[in-house]
Amino acid sequence: MTIMESVGMTRKQLYKMLTLEGIYYCLCLTACMATVGSLILWILGKVIQNNLAYFVFDYPGGALLIISCSFMVLCTSIPRLIFHRTLKESVTTRLKRFQNTI
């Protein structure tokens, strides 16, 4: 973030970029969960149903919706918290600290 700010990106642009990046990650996680996760869940349901006659598979749509909303909150709030935490120092101070770690 510091390097982006030092080459001319405004804080508003940086904040927007981090928010959109978090939304992108959330959509990727939700897509993987909805496709690969559902396929694995369906296969496991069939295997268990073949072994246990009384087993009934019920797709957990409500739980998936809650998990997707949790992903959205986490993927957008964590970058925002880090962004606000780093605003306490000036760009030059952060660049000096970054240069010392290299």
C-alpha positions as CSV (number, residue, x, y, z in Angstrom):
1,M,0.0,0.0,0.0
2,T,2.8,2.4,0.8
3,I,4.4,2.0,-2.6
4,M,1.1,2.6,-4.3
5,E,0.7,5.8,-2.3
6,S,4.2,6.9,-3.0
7,V,3.7,6.7,-6.8
8,G,0.6,8.8,-6.7
9,M,-2.4,6.7,-5.8
10,T,-4.7,8.7,-3.5
11,R,-6.0,7.2,-0.3
12,K,-9.6,7.1,-1.7
13,Q,-8.4,5.1,-4.7
14,L,-6.4,2.8,-2.5
15,Y,-9.4,2.3,-0.2
16,K,-11.6,1.5,-3.2
17,M,-9.0,-0.9,-4.7
18,L,-8.8,-2.8,-1.4
19,T,-12.5,-3.0,-1.1
20,L,-13.0,-4.3,-4.7
21,E,-10.1,-6.7,-4.2
22,G,-11.9,-8.1,-1.1
23,I,-15.1,-8.5,-3.0
24,Y,-13.3,-10.3,-5.8
25,Y,-11.7,-12.7,-3.3
26,C,-15.2,-13.3,-1.8
27,L,-16.7,-14.1,-5.2
28,C,-13.9,-16.5,-6.0
29,L,-14.3,-18.3,-2.6
30,T,-18.1,-18.4,-3.0
31,A,-17.7,-19.8,-6.6
32,C,-15.3,-22.5,-5.4
33,M,-17.6,-23.4,-2.5
34,A,-20.7,-23.5,-4.8
35,T,-19.1,-25.7,-7.5
36,V,-16.3,-27.9,-6.1
37,G,-17.7,-27.9,-2.5
38,S,-21.2,-28.8,-3.7
39,L,-19.8,-31.6,-5.9
40,I,-17.8,-33.1,-3.0
41,L,-20.9,-32.8,-0.7
42,W,-23.1,-34.5,-3.3
43,I,-20.6,-37.4,-3.7
44,L,-20.3,-37.8,0.0
45,G,-24.1,-37.8,0.3
46,K,-24.4,-40.6,-2.3
47,V,-21.7,-42.7,-0.6
48,I,-23.3,-42.4,2.8
49,Q,-26.8,-43.0,1.3
50,N,-25.6,-46.2,-0.2
51,N,-24.2,-47.4,3.2
52,L,-27.0,-46.2,5.4
53,A,-30.6,-46.9,4.3
54,Y,-32.1,-44.3,6.7
55,F,-29.8,-41.4,5.5
56,V,-31.6,-38.5,3.8
57,F,-29.4,-35.9,2.1
58,D,-30.6,-32.3,2.4
59,Y,-28.6,-29.6,0.6
60,P,-27.4,-26.9,3.2
61,G,-28.4,-23.9,1.2
62,G,-29.0,-21.7,4.2
63,A,-25.6,-22.5,5.7
64,L,-23.9,-21.8,2.4
65,L,-25.6,-18.4,2.3
66,I,-24.5,-17.6,5.8
67,I,-20.9,-18.7,5.0
68,S,-20.9,-16.5,1.9
69,C,-22.1,-13.5,3.8
70,S,-19.4,-14.2,6.4
71,F,-16.8,-14.3,3.6
72,M,-18.0,-11.0,2.3
73,V,-17.7,-9.4,5.7
74,L,-14.2,-10.8,6.4
75,C,-12.8,-10.2,2.9
76,T,-13.9,-6.5,2.9
77,S,-13.3,-5.6,6.6
78,I,-9.8,-7.0,7.2
79,P,-8.2,-4.9,4.4
80,R,-10.1,-1.9,5.6
81,L,-8.8,-2.4,9.1
82,I,-5.3,-2.8,7.9
83,F,-5.7,0.3,5.7
84,H,-6.9,2.5,8.6
85,R,-4.1,1.1,10.9
86,T,-1.4,2.1,8.4
87,L,-2.8,5.7,8.0
88,K,-1.4,6.7,11.4
89,E,2.1,7.0,9.9
90,S,3.3,9.2,7.1
91,V,4.3,7.7,3.7
92,T,7.9,8.5,4.2
93,T,8.0,6.8,7.6
94,R,6.5,3.7,6.1
95,L,8.8,3.8,3.1
96,K,11.9,4.0,5.4
97,R,10.6,1.1,7.5
98,F,9.9,-0.9,4.3
99,Q,13.4,-0.1,3.0
100,N,15.0,-1.3,6.3
101,T,13.3,-4.7,6.0
102,I,14.7,-5.4,2.5
